[in-house]
Amino acid sequence: MIWDLPIRIFHWLLVLSICGSFITIQNGWMLAHEKCGLTILGLLIFRLIWGVIGYPTARFVQFVKGPRAIVAYIKQLIGNGKIHSFGHNPLGALSVIALLSVILFQALSGTLSTDDIFYDGPLYPVFPAFTKFAGSLHQLLPPFILSLIGLHLVAIITHRIFFKEKLTSQMITGQMITGKTHSEEIIKAQNKAAPLIGLALLATCISASWSLTLLN
């Protein structure tokens, strides 16, 4: 197994929530938009925690590499064009961190925003001094989010065409079909992890995020 169940559920809930946030804001459904944004915030909080205590492939220390590792990966990629990574590769990790970071800033800025008419973010009464900056940021970031999502989709298509890797299928089944073997330590660590703990943490983070509305 390459992707554990909590990570897969996180991924697809994030996809649905981002789609929902764009659809709801385009139609002016502010309460539904707020719920999508708070769900995204809860999901990202879970991802930060699971990136430290979760399965090996989910941990940031496993895939976030320094410049030397990234350059070495690019050279290897140019050299033979056939590289199978167990989890995120060093180059792909950059786009993942960038996308998660921008989405996190977007979600946080939404909780602090207000339109001074119909809607106040749940954290607006707590940090009113940041409202103007948060509102501007919330308007600024969507094009960057869409660009990074587009880059992510291009990477998926590239891996499918040139490297014969079905990344979407991997994120659905959690399995990586390849002739290569992987570290026994990683496999053993995955078997010892408890998916139920991850799912409980995921539900707790989303619930905690939704509870922010009680502050408003």
N, C-alpha and C positions, 0 to 999 in steps of 0.2 A: 504494500500500500504506500502511495506517495502523498496523498492528501487525506487527512483524517476527517471524520464526519462533521465536527464543529466548524472546521475551516470551510468545508464545502457548503454548509448551510449559511455560514457568514457571507460567503461570496455571492450566492444567488439571492439572498435577502438584500444585500447591498445593491446588486443590479436592479432588483425590483423597486427598491426604495428610491434610487437615483432616478429611474424612469418615472416613478410616481411623483417625485418632487418637481420634475420639469413639466409633466402633464398638469398637475394641480396649479402651479403658478401661472401657466399659460391660460388657464380657465378661471383664475381668480378664486380658487377654492382654498382659502387661507388656512382654515382649520385642518383640512386634509394635508395641506402643504406642511403645516407645522408638525403633524404626526409623522410624515415622511422624514422630515429633517431630524426630529428627535430619535427616530428609529436609526437613522444613519449615524447619529452621534453615539448612541448606545452600541451599535455594531463596531464602531471604530475604537471605542473604549475597550470593548472585548478583545479586539484584534491586538491592541497594545499589550494587554495583559497576557493573552495567549501567545504573543510573540516572545514572551519571556519564559513562561511555564509550560507551554503546550508541546505538541509533537515536534520532533527535530526539524522537519521540513517547514514548520510554521515559525520557528524561532529566528529572530533577526540575526543572531550571531552565526546562524548556519548559512544565510544567503547574502547578508550585507557585507561586502568586501571593500578593501581599500583600492586605491588607484593601480597598484601593481597587479593585483589579481584581475582587475578589469581589463587592463592593457594586455595581460597574458591571455585572457580569454578571447579578446578580439584577434590577436595574432593567431591563436589556435583555430579560431573560426575562419579566418582568411586562408589558413594553411590547408585545411582538409574539408571544411564545409559540413562536416558530420559530427556534431557534438550532442550528446544526450546528457542533460543535467538532471540530477535527482532533486527536484524542486526548482526554485528560481535560480537561473544562472546569474553570474555577477553583473552582466549588462542589464538583464531584465529586472534585476532587483532595484536598479536606479529608477526605472519607470514606475515600479510598484510603490516605492517610497514617495516619489513625487506625487503620484495620484492620490495615495492615502492622505498625504499631508495637505494637499490643496482641498480635498473633500472635507477634511477635519476643520480647516479654517473656515470653509463655507458653512458647515453645520454650526460651529461656534458663533460665527458672526450673525447667523440667523436668530440665535437665541437672544442676542443683544439688540436686535433691530426693532424699529417701529416705523409705521407710516403716519403716525400722529392723527390717524382718523379711525380706522377699523381694527388695527392689529398692533399689539405689543408683544415682543418676544418674551418668553418666560423669565429670562434673566435681565430684562430691561429695567425693572424696578430695583434690582440689586446693584447694577453697575450702569446707571444712567449716563455717566460721564463718557462712556465708550460708545454710546448709541450712534453718533454721527459717523465715527470712523468705521464701526461695524456695518452700518448701512451701506457705506460706500464700498467696502470690501465685498459685501454680499452681492452687490451689483457688478463688481469687477471680475469676480472669479469664474462665473459660468463658462465663458469662452475658453478659459484655460482647462477647465474640467473636460469639456467636450473635445478639446484638442488631445489631451492625454488619453481619453477613452478611445479616440480614433487611432492613436499610436498603438494602444494596447491591442486593438482589433487587427491592425496591420501586422503586428508581431505574431498574433495567433495564426493568421493566414500564411505568413512567411514560414513559420514552423511547419505548418501542414503541407505546404507545397514543396519546400526545399529540404526539410529535415524529416518529413513523413511522421511528424509527431502530432497526435490528436490531443491538443491541450484542452479543448472543450470537453472531450470525453473523459479525460483524466479528472477534471473538476466535477464531473457528474458521478463517475464510478469510484474515484479515488485510486484507481489502479493505473500503473504505468506498464504498458506492454512493450517490452524491449528485450533483446537478447543479452543485455549487459547485467551483471550482478552488482549488488551494492553492499555497502558496509554492513556486517552482521550486527554491529553495535546499534546502528540506526534502526534496523528492523526489530531488534529486541526491544529498543526503547519505545518504538511505536506499539508493539504488542502490550507493553506494560501500561501505556497511557489509558486513561479512563475517559471514553467519549461522553459518558453521562455527566462527568464533572464539567467538561467543556460546554455541553448543552445547557447545564444549569447556570453556569457563569454567563453564557450568552443571554439567556432569558433574564437573569438578574440585571445585567448591564442595560438592556433595553427597557426594563421596568423602571430602573433608577432614572434613566434619561426621560422617560415619559412623565415621571413624577415631578420633574422640574416645573410643569404647568401649575403645580400647587403653590408655587411662589408668586404667581401672577394674580 
